[in-house]
Amino acid sequence: MFAPCHIKLLSDLQGYLRSRIRFVDKSKYESVNVGSSRSQRYPIGLLNGEIEVHFQHYVNGMEAEERWYRRVHS
């Protein structure tokens, strides 16, 4: 998670953690998009349409989503 998203997340942690996560193909941070081939990309989740969560250790969105909700709701 990039610093601006982290700070925003902390401003309403409970609210963002209750929101649904959806996955996007492109980051709002150009440094993530530049130089990344499609095969090397990792899932990027979006909370409430504004907070990006970068799941660098997961292969696909389905796996990342399952782990996200398991951790948030435990």
CHARMM internal coordinates of N, CA and C (Angstrom, degrees):
IC EDIT
DIST 1 N 1 CA 1.4428
DIST 1 CA 1 C 1.5291
ANGL 1 N 1 CA 1 C 107.73
DIST 1 C 2 N 1.3002
ANGL 1 CA 1 C 2 N 115.31
DIHE 1 N 1 CA 1 C 2 N 131.58
DIST 2 N 2 CA 1.4562
ANGL 1 C 2 N 2 CA 120.35
DIHE 1 CA 1 C 2 N 2 CA 178.41
DIST 2 CA 2 C 1.5310
ANGL 2 N 2 CA 2 C 109.43
DIHE 1 C 2 N 2 CA 2 C -77.55
DIST 2 C 3 N 1.3118
ANGL 2 CA 2 C 3 N 116.09
DIHE 2 N 2 CA 2 C 3 N 153.69
DIST 3 N 3 CA 1.4689
ANGL 2 C 3 N 3 CA 122.62
DIHE 2 CA 2 C 3 N 3 CA -173.77
DIST 3 CA 3 C 1.5302
ANGL 3 N 3 CA 3 C 113.79
DIHE 2 C 3 N 3 CA 3 C -52.76
DIST 3 C 4 N 1.3449
ANGL 3 CA 3 C 4 N 120.60
DIHE 3 N 3 CA 3 C 4 N -47.44
DIST 4 N 4 CA 1.4680
ANGL 3 C 4 N 4 CA 118.75
DIHE 3 CA 3 C 4 N 4 CA -179.29
DIST 4 CA 4 C 1.5359
ANGL 4 N 4 CA 4 C 112.59
DIHE 3 C 4 N 4 CA 4 C -59.29
DIST 4 C 5 N 1.3218
ANGL 4 CA 4 C 5 N 117.04
DIHE 4 N 4 CA 4 C 5 N -38.49
DIST 5 N 5 CA 1.4674
ANGL 4 C 5 N 5 CA 120.34
DIHE 4 CA 4 C 5 N 5 CA 178.31
DIST 5 CA 5 C 1.5247
ANGL 5 N 5 CA 5 C 110.40
DIHE 4 C 5 N 5 CA 5 C -70.01
DIST 5 C 6 N 1.3029
ANGL 5 CA 5 C 6 N 116.81
DIHE 5 N 5 CA 5 C 6 N -38.20
DIST 6 N 6 CA 1.4605
ANGL 5 C 6 N 6 CA 120.40
DIHE 5 CA 5 C 6 N 6 CA 179.64
DIST 6 CA 6 C 1.5296
ANGL 6 N 6 CA 6 C 110.70
DIHE 5 C 6 N 6 CA 6 C -63.20
DIST 6 C 7 N 1.3128
ANGL 6 CA 6 C 7 N 116.96
DIHE 6 N 6 CA 6 C 7 N -45.63
DIST 7 N 7 CA 1.4670
ANGL 6 C 7 N 7 CA 121.31
DIHE 6 CA 6 C 7 N 7 CA 178.90
DIST 7 CA 7 C 1.5255
ANGL 7 N 7 CA 7 C 110.40
DIHE 6 C 7 N 7 CA 7 C -61.52
DIST 7 C 8 N 1.3256
ANGL 7 CA 7 C 8 N 116.61
DIHE 7 N 7 CA 7 C 8 N -44.34
DIST 8 N 8 CA 1.4694
ANGL 7 C 8 N 8 CA 120.55
DIHE 7 CA 7 C 8 N 8 CA 179.42
DIST 8 CA 8 C 1.5256
ANGL 8 N 8 CA 8 C 110.85
DIHE 7 C 8 N 8 CA 8 C -64.68
DIST 8 C 9 N 1.3230
ANGL 8 CA 8 C 9 N 117.83
DIHE 8 N 8 CA 8 C 9 N -40.65
DIST 9 N 9 CA 1.4611
ANGL 8 C 9 N 9 CA 122.36
DIHE 8 CA 8 C 9 N 9 CA 177.36
DIST 9 CA 9 C 1.5248
ANGL 9 N 9 CA 9 C 110.33
DIHE 8 C 9 N 9 CA 9 C -57.42
DIST 9 C 10 N 1.3208
ANGL 9 CA 9 C 10 N 116.52
DIHE 9 N 9 CA 9 C 10 N -44.56
DIST 10 N 10 CA 1.4596
ANGL 9 C 10 N 10 CA 120.88
DIHE 9 CA 9 C 10 N 10 CA -178.61
DIST 10 CA 10 C 1.5254
ANGL 10 N 10 CA 10 C 112.88
DIHE 9 C 10 N 10 CA 10 C -67.26
DIST 10 C 11 N 1.3326
ANGL 10 CA 10 C 11 N 116.93
DIHE 10 N 10 CA 10 C 11 N -22.49
DIST 11 N 11 CA 1.4629
ANGL 10 C 11 N 11 CA 119.87
DIHE 10 CA 10 C 11 N 11 CA -179.69
DIST 11 CA 11 C 1.5304
ANGL 11 N 11 CA 11 C 112.32
DIHE 10 C 11 N 11 CA 11 C -67.81
DIST 11 C 12 N 1.3442
ANGL 11 CA 11 C 12 N 117.24
DIHE 11 N 11 CA 11 C 12 N -24.02
DIST 12 N 12 CA 1.4693
ANGL 11 C 12 N 12 CA 122.39
DIHE 11 CA 11 C 12 N 12 CA 177.36
DIST 12 CA 12 C 1.5241
ANGL 12 N 12 CA 12 C 108.28
DIHE 11 C 12 N 12 CA 12 C -151.94
DIST 12 C 13 N 1.3080
ANGL 12 CA 12 C 13 N 116.03
DIHE 12 N 12 CA 12 C 13 N 61.22
DIST 13 N 13 CA 1.4644
ANGL 12 C 13 N 13 CA 121.57
DIHE 12 CA 12 C 13 N 13 CA -173.88
DIST 13 CA 13 C 1.5218
ANGL 13 N 13 CA 13 C 112.05
DIHE 12 C 13 N 13 CA 13 C -54.11
DIST 13 C 14 N 1.3129
ANGL 13 CA 13 C 14 N 118.30
DIHE 13 N 13 CA 13 C 14 N -51.69
DIST 14 N 14 CA 1.4678
ANGL 13 C 14 N 14 CA 120.41
DIHE 13 CA 13 C 14 N 14 CA -177.75
DIST 14 CA 14 C 1.5274
ANGL 14 N 14 CA 14 C 112.16
DIHE 13 C 14 N 14 CA 14 C -62.18
DIST 14 C 15 N 1.3060
ANGL 14 CA 14 C 15 N 116.46
DIHE 14 N 14 CA 14 C 15 N -40.65
DIST 15 N 15 CA 1.4631
ANGL 14 C 15 N 15 CA 120.07
DIHE 14 CA 14 C 15 N 15 CA 179.00
DIST 15 CA 15 C 1.5187
ANGL 15 N 15 CA 15 C 112.23
DIHE 14 C 15 N 15 CA 15 C -62.87
DIST 15 C 16 N 1.3176
ANGL 15 CA 15 C 16 N 116.94
DIHE 15 N 15 CA 15 C 16 N -45.69
DIST 16 N 16 CA 1.4662
ANGL 15 C 16 N 16 CA 120.05
DIHE 15 CA 15 C 16 N 16 CA 179.69
DIST 16 CA 16 C 1.5254
ANGL 16 N 16 CA 16 C 111.66
DIHE 15 C 16 N 16 CA 16 C -68.06
DIST 16 C 17 N 1.3221
ANGL 16 CA 16 C 17 N 117.22
DIHE 16 N 16 CA 16 C 17 N -37.54
DIST 17 N 17 CA 1.4662
ANGL 16 C 17 N 17 CA 119.34
DIHE 16 CA 16 C 17 N 17 CA -179.85
DIST 17 CA 17 C 1.5240
ANGL 17 N 17 CA 17 C 112.00
DIHE 16 C 17 N 17 CA 17 C -69.43
DIST 17 C 18 N 1.3255
ANGL 17 CA 17 C 18 N 117.94
DIHE 17 N 17 CA 17 C 18 N -23.62
DIST 18 N 18 CA 1.4661
ANGL 17 C 18 N 18 CA 121.37
DIHE 17 CA 17 C 18 N 18 CA 176.16
DIST 18 CA 18 C 1.5244
ANGL 18 N 18 CA 18 C 112.29
DIHE 17 C 18 N 18 CA 18 C -81.55
DIST 18 C 19 N 1.3227
ANGL 18 CA 18 C 19 N 117.62
DIHE 18 N 18 CA 18 C 19 N -17.90
DIST 19 N 19 CA 1.4666
ANGL 18 C 19 N 19 CA 120.13
DIHE 18 CA 18 C 19 N 19 CA -177.29
DIST 19 CA 19 C 1.5302
ANGL 19 N 19 CA 19 C 110.95
DIHE 18 C 19 N 19 CA 19 C -76.09
DIST 19 C 20 N 1.3067
ANGL 19 CA 19 C 20 N 115.61
DIHE 19 N 19 CA 19 C 20 N 157.09
DIST 20 N 20 CA 1.4669
ANGL 19 C 20 N 20 CA 121.75
DIHE 19 CA 19 C 20 N 20 CA 177.17
DIST 20 CA 20 C 1.5180
ANGL 20 N 20 CA 20 C 108.71
DIHE 19 C 20 N 20 CA 20 C -73.99
DIST 20 C 21 N 1.3145
ANGL 20 CA 20 C 21 N 114.92
DIHE 20 N 20 CA 20 C 21 N 148.58
DIST 21 N 21 CA 1.4605
ANGL 20 C 21 N 21 CA 119.35
DIHE 20 CA 20 C 21 N 21 CA 175.51
DIST 21 CA 21 C 1.5199
ANGL 21 N 21 CA 21 C 107.67
DIHE 20 C 21 N 21 CA 21 C -102.78
DIST 21 C 22 N 1.3007
ANGL 21 CA 21 C 22 N 116.23
DIHE 21 N 21 CA 21 C 22 N 136.85
DIST 22 N 22 CA 1.4724
ANGL 21 C 22 N 22 CA 120.18
DIHE 21 CA 21 C 22 N 22 CA 174.08
DIST 22 CA 22 C 1.5239
ANGL 22 N 22 CA 22 C 106.76
DIHE 21 C 22 N 22 CA 22 C -126.66
DIST 22 C 23 N 1.2956
ANGL 22 CA 22 C 23 N 115.79
DIHE 22 N 22 CA 22 C 23 N 155.00
DIST 23 N 23 CA 1.4615
ANGL 22 C 23 N 23 CA 119.84
DIHE 22 CA 22 C 23 N 23 CA -174.54
DIST 23 CA 23 C 1.5215
ANGL 23 N 23 CA 23 C 110.87
DIHE 22 C 23 N 23 CA 23 C -105.70
DIST 23 C 24 N 1.3213
ANGL 23 CA 23 C 24 N 114.19
DIHE 23 N 23 CA 23 C 24 N 142.64
DIST 24 N 24 CA 1.4630
ANGL 23 C 24 N 24 CA 121.67
DIHE 23 CA 23 C 24 N 24 CA -178.17
DIST 24 CA 24 C 1.5234
ANGL 24 N 24 CA 24 C 109.34
DIHE 23 C 24 N 24 CA 24 C -121.60
DIST 24 C 25 N 1.3208
ANGL 24 CA 24 C 25 N 115.49
DIHE 24 N 24 CA 24 C 25 N 158.00
DIST 25 N 25 CA 1.4616
ANGL 24 C 25 N 25 CA 120.93
DIHE 24 CA 24 C 25 N 25 CA -179.35
DIST 25 CA 25 C 1.5155
ANGL 25 N 25 CA 25 C 113.25
DIHE 24 C 25 N 25 CA 25 C -86.82
DIST 25 C 26 N 1.3251
ANGL 25 CA 25 C 26 N 115.72
DIHE 25 N 25 CA 25 C 26 N -19.34
DIST 26 N 26 CA 1.4573
ANGL 25 C 26 N 26 CA 119.64
DIHE 25 CA 25 C 26 N 26 CA -173.21
DIST 26 CA 26 C 1.5211
ANGL 26 N 26 CA 26 C 110.04
DIHE 25 C 26 N 26 CA 26 C -136.69
DIST 26 C 27 N 1.3201
ANGL 26 CA 26 C 27 N 115.65
DIHE 26 N 26 CA 26 C 27 N 138.98
DIST 27 N 27 CA 1.4613
ANGL 26 C 27 N 27 CA 121.46
DIHE 26 CA 26 C 27 N 27 CA 178.11
DIST 27 CA 27 C 1.5256
ANGL 27 N 27 CA 27 C 110.12
DIHE 26 C 27 N 27 CA 27 C -81.76
DIST 27 C 28 N 1.3208
ANGL 27 CA 27 C 28 N 115.51
DIHE 27 N 27 CA 27 C 28 N 155.07
DIST 28 N 28 CA 1.4677
ANGL 27 C 28 N 28 CA 118.99
DIHE 27 CA 27 C 28 N 28 CA 172.71
DIST 28 CA 28 C 1.5282
ANGL 28 N 28 CA 28 C 110.51
DIHE 27 C 28 N 28 CA 28 C -78.82
DIST 28 C 29 N 1.3240
ANGL 28 CA 28 C 29 N 116.49
DIHE 28 N 28 CA 28 C 29 N -9.40
DIST 29 N 29 CA 1.4610
ANGL 28 C 29 N 29 CA 122.48
DIHE 28 CA 28 C 29 N 29 CA 178.51
DIST 29 CA 29 C 1.5302
ANGL 29 N 29 CA 29 C 108.85
DIHE 28 C 29 N 29 CA 29 C -97.22
DIST 29 C 30 N 1.3081
ANGL 29 CA 29 C 30 N 115.68
DIHE 29 N 29 CA 29 C 30 N 110.84
DIST 30 N 30 CA 1.4623
ANGL 29 C 30 N 30 CA 121.53
DIHE 29 CA 29 C 30 N 30 CA -174.12
DIST 30 CA 30 C 1.5333
ANGL 30 N 30 CA 30 C 112.47
DIHE 29 C 30 N 30 CA 30 C -58.62
DIST 30 C 31 N 1.3156
ANGL 30 CA 30 C 31 N 117.61
DIHE 30 N 30 CA 30 C 31 N -31.91
DIST 31 N 31 CA 1.4669
ANGL 30 C 31 N 31 CA 119.69
DIHE 30 CA 30 C 31 N 31 CA -179.50
DIST 31 CA 31 C 1.5257
ANGL 31 N 31 CA 31 C 112.19
DIHE 30 C 31 N 31 CA 31 C -61.70
DIST 31 C 32 N 1.3176
ANGL 31 CA 31 C 32 N 117.78
DIHE 31 N 31 CA 31 C 32 N -25.71
DIST 32 N 32 CA 1.4655
ANGL 31 C 32 N 32 CA 121.88
DIHE 31 CA 31 C 32 N 32 CA 177.22
DIST 32 CA 32 C 1.5192
ANGL 32 N 32 CA 32 C 109.60
DIHE 31 C 32 N 32 CA 32 C -76.18
DIST 32 C 33 N 1.3251
ANGL 32 CA 32 C 33 N 116.64
DIHE 32 N 32 CA 32 C 33 N -37.68
DIST 33 N 33 CA 1.4616
ANGL 32 C 33 N 33 CA 121.33
DIHE 32 CA 32 C 33 N 33 CA -175.41
DIST 33 CA 33 C 1.5211
ANGL 33 N 33 CA 33 C 113.39
DIHE 32 C 33 N 33 CA 33 C -79.07
DIST 33 C 34 N 1.3084
ANGL 33 CA 33 C 34 N 117.38
DIHE 33 N 33 CA 33 C 34 N -30.79
DIST 34 N 34 CA 1.4590
ANGL 33 C 34 N 34 CA 121.94
DIHE 33 CA 33 C 34 N 34 CA -176.89
DIST 34 CA 34 C 1.5232
ANGL 34 N 34 CA 34 C 109.47
DIHE 33 C 34 N 34 CA 34 C -77.92
DIST 34 C 35 N 1.3023
ANGL 34 CA 34 C 35 N 115.94
DIHE 34 N 34 CA 34 C 35 N 130.07
DIST 35 N 35 CA 1.4565
ANGL 34 C 35 N 35 CA 120.81
DIHE 34 CA 34 C 35 N 35 CA 174.92
DIST 35 CA 35 C 1.5078
ANGL 35 N 35 CA 35 C 115.27
DIHE 34 C 35 N 35 CA 35 C 79.64
DIST 35 C 36 N 1.3275
ANGL 35 CA 35 C 36 N 118.22
DIHE 35 N 35 CA 35 C 36 N 2.30
DIST 36 N 36 CA 1.4629
ANGL 35 C 36 N 36 CA 120.33
DIHE 35 CA 35 C 36 N 36 CA 178.45
DIST 36 CA 36 C 1.5112
ANGL 36 N 36 CA 36 C 109.63
DIHE 35 C 36 N 36 CA 36 C -99.45
DIST 36 C 37 N 1.3136
ANGL 36 CA 36 C 37 N 115.53
DIHE 36 N 36 CA 36 C 37 N 122.63
DIST 37 N 37 CA 1.4606
ANGL 36 C 37 N 37 CA 117.68
DIHE 36 CA 36 C 37 N 37 CA 174.59
DIST 37 CA 37 C 1.5227
ANGL 37 N 37 CA 37 C 108.02
DIHE 36 C 37 N 37 CA 37 C -79.18
DIST 37 C 38 N 1.2878
ANGL 37 CA 37 C 38 N 117.25
DIHE 37 N 37 CA 37 C 38 N 156.32
DIST 38 N 38 CA 1.4685
ANGL 37 C 38 N 38 CA 122.85
DIHE 37 CA 37 C 38 N 38 CA -177.95
DIST 38 CA 38 C 1.5278
ANGL 38 N 38 CA 38 C 110.91
DIHE 37 C 38 N 38 CA 38 C -55.20
DIST 38 C 39 N 1.3246
ANGL 38 CA 38 C 39 N 117.39
DIHE 38 N 38 CA 38 C 39 N -39.20
DIST 39 N 39 CA 1.4611
ANGL 38 C 39 N 39 CA 121.10
DIHE 38 CA 38 C 39 N 39 CA -176.29
DIST 39 CA 39 C 1.5314
ANGL 39 N 39 CA 39 C 112.41
DIHE 38 C 39 N 39 CA 39 C -72.97
DIST 39 C 40 N 1.3234
ANGL 39 CA 39 C 40 N 118.18
DIHE 39 N 39 CA 39 C 40 N -19.57
DIST 40 N 40 CA 1.4566
ANGL 39 C 40 N 40 CA 121.42
DIHE 39 CA 39 C 40 N 40 CA -178.15
DIST 40 CA 40 C 1.5235
ANGL 40 N 40 CA 40 C 112.34
DIHE 39 C 40 N 40 CA 40 C -95.80
DIST 40 C 41 N 1.2923
ANGL 40 CA 40 C 41 N 117.78
DIHE 40 N 40 CA 40 C 41 N -2.98
DIST 41 N 41 CA 1.4658
ANGL 40 C 41 N 41 CA 120.67
DIHE 40 CA 40 C 41 N 41 CA -177.03
DIST 41 CA 41 C 1.5114
ANGL 41 N 41 CA 41 C 111.67
DIHE 40 C 41 N 41 CA 41 C -75.25
DIST 41 C 42 N 1.2956
ANGL 41 CA 41 C 42 N 114.10
DIHE 41 N 41 CA 41 C 42 N 155.93
DIST 42 N 42 CA 1.4565
ANGL 41 C 42 N 42 CA 122.66
DIHE 41 CA 41 C 42 N 42 CA 176.99
DIST 42 CA 42 C 1.5255
ANGL 42 N 42 CA 42 C 107.75
DIHE 41 C 42 N 42 CA 42 C -117.15
DIST 42 C 43 N 1.3288
ANGL 42 CA 42 C 43 N 118.04
DIHE 42 N 42 CA 42 C 43 N 164.27
DIST 43 N 43 CA 1.4615
ANGL 42 C 43 N 43 CA 120.12
DIHE 42 CA 42 C 43 N 43 CA -179.76
DIST 43 CA 43 C 1.5338
ANGL 43 N 43 CA 43 C 111.58
DIHE 42 C 43 N 43 CA 43 C -67.37
DIST 43 C 44 N 1.3262
ANGL 43 CA 43 C 44 N 114.53
DIHE 43 N 43 CA 43 C 44 N 141.11
DIST 44 N 44 CA 1.4647
ANGL 43 C 44 N 44 CA 121.84
DIHE 43 CA 43 C 44 N 44 CA 176.04
DIST 44 CA 44 C 1.5179
ANGL 44 N 44 CA 44 C 107.17
DIHE 43 C 44 N 44 CA 44 C -122.05
DIST 44 C 45 N 1.3291
ANGL 44 CA 44 C 45 N 115.43
DIHE 44 N 44 CA 44 C 45 N 116.90
DIST 45 N 45 CA 1.4533
ANGL 44 C 45 N 45 CA 120.85
DIHE 44 CA 44 C 45 N 45 CA 178.97
DIST 45 CA 45 C 1.5155
ANGL 45 N 45 CA 45 C 110.28
DIHE 44 C 45 N 45 CA 45 C -96.25
DIST 45 C 46 N 1.3108
ANGL 45 CA 45 C 46 N 115.34
DIHE 45 N 45 CA 45 C 46 N 152.01
DIST 46 N 46 CA 1.4588
ANGL 45 C 46 N 46 CA 121.39
DIHE 45 CA 45 C 46 N 46 CA -179.15
DIST 46 CA 46 C 1.5265
ANGL 46 N 46 CA 46 C 108.09
DIHE 45 C 46 N 46 CA 46 C -126.29
DIST 46 C 47 N 1.3187
ANGL 46 CA 46 C 47 N 115.76
DIHE 46 N 46 CA 46 C 47 N 120.69
DIST 47 N 47 CA 1.4614
ANGL 46 C 47 N 47 CA 122.05
DIHE 46 CA 46 C 47 N 47 CA 177.60
DIST 47 CA 47 C 1.5145
ANGL 47 N 47 CA 47 C 109.64
DIHE 46 C 47 N 47 CA 47 C -97.02
DIST 47 C 48 N 1.3139
ANGL 47 CA 47 C 48 N 116.05
DIHE 47 N 47 CA 47 C 48 N 125.15
DIST 48 N 48 CA 1.4634
ANGL 47 C 48 N 48 CA 122.01
DIHE 47 CA 47 C 48 N 48 CA 176.77
DIST 48 CA 48 C 1.5332
ANGL 48 N 48 CA 48 C 112.44
DIHE 47 C 48 N 48 CA 48 C 55.30
DIST 48 C 49 N 1.3099
ANGL 48 CA 48 C 49 N 116.25
DIHE 48 N 48 CA 48 C 49 N 27.99
DIST 49 N 49 CA 1.4599
ANGL 48 C 49 N 49 CA 121.18
DIHE 48 CA 48 C 49 N 49 CA 177.61
DIST 49 CA 49 C 1.5087
ANGL 49 N 49 CA 49 C 115.84
DIHE 48 C 49 N 49 CA 49 C 72.38
DIST 49 C 50 N 1.3550
ANGL 49 CA 49 C 50 N 117.74
DIHE 49 N 49 CA 49 C 50 N 9.07
DIST 50 N 50 CA 1.4614
ANGL 49 C 50 N 50 CA 117.72
DIHE 49 CA 49 C 50 N 50 CA -175.60
DIST 50 CA 50 C 1.5246
ANGL 50 N 50 CA 50 C 116.18
DIHE 49 C 50 N 50 CA 50 C -142.99
DIST 50 C 51 N 1.2984
ANGL 50 CA 50 C 51 N 119.34
DIHE 50 N 50 CA 50 C 51 N -24.68
DIST 51 N 51 CA 1.4661
ANGL 50 C 51 N 51 CA 121.64
DIHE 50 CA 50 C 51 N 51 CA -178.16
DIST 51 CA 51 C 1.5195
ANGL 51 N 51 CA 51 C 109.27
DIHE 50 C 51 N 51 CA 51 C -100.16
DIST 51 C 52 N 1.3239
ANGL 51 CA 51 C 52 N 116.72
DIHE 51 N 51 CA 51 C 52 N 117.93
DIST 52 N 52 CA 1.4610
ANGL 51 C 52 N 52 CA 120.42
DIHE 51 CA 51 C 52 N 52 CA 177.71
DIST 52 CA 52 C 1.5219
ANGL 52 N 52 CA 52 C 110.84
DIHE 51 C 52 N 52 CA 52 C -89.11
DIST 52 C 53 N 1.3282
ANGL 52 CA 52 C 53 N 114.95
DIHE 52 N 52 CA 52 C 53 N 131.09
DIST 53 N 53 CA 1.4557
ANGL 52 C 53 N 53 CA 121.89
DIHE 52 CA 52 C 53 N 53 CA 173.86
DIST 53 CA 53 C 1.5229
ANGL 53 N 53 CA 53 C 106.23
DIHE 52 C 53 N 53 CA 53 C -115.45
DIST 53 C 54 N 1.3197
ANGL 53 CA 53 C 54 N 116.29
DIHE 53 N 53 CA 53 C 54 N 118.86
DIST 54 N 54 CA 1.4652
ANGL 53 C 54 N 54 CA 121.85
DIHE 53 CA 53 C 54 N 54 CA -177.02
DIST 54 CA 54 C 1.5254
ANGL 54 N 54 CA 54 C 109.15
DIHE 53 C 54 N 54 CA 54 C -96.20
DIST 54 C 55 N 1.3143
ANGL 54 CA 54 C 55 N 116.25
DIHE 54 N 54 CA 54 C 55 N 113.21
DIST 55 N 55 CA 1.4582
ANGL 54 C 55 N 55 CA 122.90
DIHE 54 CA 54 C 55 N 55 CA -176.99
DIST 55 CA 55 C 1.5257
ANGL 55 N 55 CA 55 C 109.17
DIHE 54 C 55 N 55 CA 55 C -95.23
DIST 55 C 56 N 1.3009
ANGL 55 CA 55 C 56 N 116.29
DIHE 55 N 55 CA 55 C 56 N 71.92
DIST 56 N 56 CA 1.4612
ANGL 55 C 56 N 56 CA 121.92
DIHE 55 CA 55 C 56 N 56 CA -174.09
DIST 56 CA 56 C 1.5216
ANGL 56 N 56 CA 56 C 114.12
DIHE 55 C 56 N 56 CA 56 C -66.35
DIST 56 C 57 N 1.3161
ANGL 56 CA 56 C 57 N 117.65
DIHE 56 N 56 CA 56 C 57 N -20.53
DIST 57 N 57 CA 1.4591
ANGL 56 C 57 N 57 CA 120.18
DIHE 56 CA 56 C 57 N 57 CA -176.24
DIST 57 CA 57 C 1.5223
ANGL 57 N 57 CA 57 C 113.21
DIHE 56 C 57 N 57 CA 57 C -99.89
DIST 57 C 58 N 1.3282
ANGL 57 CA 57 C 58 N 117.08
DIHE 57 N 57 CA 57 C 58 N 11.72
DIST 58 N 58 CA 1.4540
ANGL 57 C 58 N 58 CA 120.81
DIHE 57 CA 57 C 58 N 58 CA -179.04
DIST 58 CA 58 C 1.5208
ANGL 58 N 58 CA 58 C 110.29
DIHE 57 C 58 N 58 CA 58 C -122.15
DIST 58 C 59 N 1.3110
ANGL 58 CA 58 C 59 N 115.02
DIHE 58 N 58 CA 58 C 59 N 148.70
DIST 59 N 59 CA 1.4617
ANGL 58 C 59 N 59 CA 121.57
DIHE 58 CA 58 C 59 N 59 CA -175.68
DIST 59 CA 59 C 1.5208
ANGL 59 N 59 CA 59 C 111.83
DIHE 58 C 59 N 59 CA 59 C -82.35
DIST 59 C 60 N 1.3381
ANGL 59 CA 59 C 60 N 116.58
DIHE 59 N 59 CA 59 C 60 N -37.37
DIST 60 N 60 CA 1.4610
ANGL 59 C 60 N 60 CA 118.53
DIHE 59 CA 59 C 60 N 60 CA -176.26
DIST 60 CA 60 C 1.5250
ANGL 60 N 60 CA 60 C 111.22
DIHE 59 C 60 N 60 CA 60 C -142.56
DIST 60 C 61 N 1.3096
ANGL 60 CA 60 C 61 N 115.31
DIHE 60 N 60 CA 60 C 61 N 167.39
DIST 61 N 61 CA 1.4513
ANGL 60 C 61 N 61 CA 122.12
DIHE 60 CA 60 C 61 N 61 CA -177.39
DIST 61 CA 61 C 1.5120
ANGL 61 N 61 CA 61 C 113.45
DIHE 60 C 61 N 61 CA 61 C -64.88
DIST 61 C 62 N 1.3295
ANGL 61 CA 61 C 62 N 117.21
DIHE 61 N 61 CA 61 C 62 N -34.16
DIST 62 N 62 CA 1.4574
ANGL 61 C 62 N 62 CA 119.90
DIHE 61 CA 61 C 62 N 62 CA -178.90
DIST 62 CA 62 C 1.5332
ANGL 62 N 62 CA 62 C 111.03
DIHE 61 C 62 N 62 CA 62 C -63.94
DIST 62 C 63 N 1.3004
ANGL 62 CA 62 C 63 N 116.74
DIHE 62 N 62 CA 62 C 63 N -44.75
DIST 63 N 63 CA 1.4591
ANGL 62 C 63 N 63 CA 120.88
DIHE 62 CA 62 C 63 N 63 CA 177.86
DIST 63 CA 63 C 1.5318
ANGL 63 N 63 CA 63 C 110.69
DIHE 62 C 63 N 63 CA 63 C -65.19
DIST 63 C 64 N 1.3223
ANGL 63 CA 63 C 64 N 116.75
DIHE 63 N 63 CA 63 C 64 N -44.57
DIST 64 N 64 CA 1.4650
ANGL 63 C 64 N 64 CA 121.54
DIHE 63 CA 63 C 64 N 64 CA -179.78
DIST 64 CA 64 C 1.5303
ANGL 64 N 64 CA 64 C 110.76
DIHE 63 C 64 N 64 CA 64 C -62.36
DIST 64 C 65 N 1.3229
ANGL 64 CA 64 C 65 N 116.91
DIHE 64 N 64 CA 64 C 65 N -42.89
DIST 65 N 65 CA 1.4666
ANGL 64 C 65 N 65 CA 120.82
DIHE 64 CA 64 C 65 N 65 CA -179.59
DIST 65 CA 65 C 1.5279
ANGL 65 N 65 CA 65 C 111.12
DIHE 64 C 65 N 65 CA 65 C -63.64
DIST 65 C 66 N 1.3113
ANGL 65 CA 65 C 66 N 117.42
DIHE 65 N 65 CA 65 C 66 N -43.99
DIST 66 N 66 CA 1.4647
ANGL 65 C 66 N 66 CA 121.05
DIHE 65 CA 65 C 66 N 66 CA -179.81
DIST 66 CA 66 C 1.5241
ANGL 66 N 66 CA 66 C 110.43
DIHE 65 C 66 N 66 CA 66 C -60.68
DIST 66 C 67 N 1.3134
ANGL 66 CA 66 C 67 N 116.54
DIHE 66 N 66 CA 66 C 67 N -45.37
DIST 67 N 67 CA 1.4651
ANGL 66 C 67 N 67 CA 120.49
DIHE 66 CA 66 C 67 N 67 CA 179.95
DIST 67 CA 67 C 1.5265
ANGL 67 N 67 CA 67 C 111.47
DIHE 66 C 67 N 67 CA 67 C -68.33
DIST 67 C 68 N 1.3209
ANGL 67 CA 67 C 68 N 117.46
DIHE 67 N 67 CA 67 C 68 N -37.41
DIST 68 N 68 CA 1.4620
ANGL 67 C 68 N 68 CA 121.62
DIHE 67 CA 67 C 68 N 68 CA 179.56
DIST 68 CA 68 C 1.5266
ANGL 68 N 68 CA 68 C 110.23
DIHE 67 C 68 N 68 CA 68 C -59.51
DIST 68 C 69 N 1.3271
ANGL 68 CA 68 C 69 N 116.18
DIHE 68 N 68 CA 68 C 69 N -53.29
DIST 69 N 69 CA 1.4671
ANGL 68 C 69 N 69 CA 120.17
DIHE 68 CA 68 C 69 N 69 CA -177.25
DIST 69 CA 69 C 1.5306
ANGL 69 N 69 CA 69 C 111.49
DIHE 68 C 69 N 69 CA 69 C -66.84
DIST 69 C 70 N 1.3060
ANGL 69 CA 69 C 70 N 117.44
DIHE 69 N 69 CA 69 C 70 N -34.89
DIST 70 N 70 CA 1.4610
ANGL 69 C 70 N 70 CA 119.57
DIHE 69 CA 69 C 70 N 70 CA 177.74
DIST 70 CA 70 C 1.5213
ANGL 70 N 70 CA 70 C 110.22
DIHE 69 C 70 N 70 CA 70 C -62.17
DIST 70 C 71 N 1.3284
ANGL 70 CA 70 C 71 N 116.55
DIHE 70 N 70 CA 70 C 71 N -41.72
DIST 71 N 71 CA 1.4738
ANGL 70 C 71 N 71 CA 120.43
DIHE 70 CA 70 C 71 N 71 CA -179.23
DIST 71 CA 71 C 1.5230
ANGL 71 N 71 CA 71 C 112.53
DIHE 70 C 71 N 71 CA 71 C -74.23
DIST 71 C 72 N 1.3227
ANGL 71 CA 71 C 72 N 116.60
DIHE 71 N 71 CA 71 C 72 N -39.68
DIST 72 N 72 CA 1.4642
ANGL 71 C 72 N 72 CA 120.54
DIHE 71 CA 71 C 72 N 72 CA -178.29
DIST 72 CA 72 C 1.5211
ANGL 72 N 72 CA 72 C 110.88
DIHE 71 C 72 N 72 CA 72 C -66.71
DIST 72 C 73 N 1.3391
ANGL 72 CA 72 C 73 N 117.20
DIHE 72 N 72 CA 72 C 73 N -36.78
DIST 73 N 73 CA 1.4616
ANGL 72 C 73 N 73 CA 120.79
DIHE 72 CA 72 C 73 N 73 CA -174.57
DIST 73 CA 73 C 1.5283
ANGL 73 N 73 CA 73 C 113.37
DIHE 72 C 73 N 73 CA 73 C -97.69
DIST 73 C 74 N 1.3197
ANGL 73 CA 73 C 74 N 117.81
DIHE 73 N 73 CA 73 C 74 N 13.65
DIST 74 N 74 CA 1.4697
ANGL 73 C 74 N 74 CA 118.24
DIHE 73 CA 73 C 74 N 74 CA 178.55
DIST 74 CA 74 C 1.5045
ANGL 74 N 74 CA 74 C 111.02
DIHE 73 C 74 N 74 CA 74 C -102.01
END
COOR INIT
IC SEED 1 N 1 CA 1 C
IC BUILD
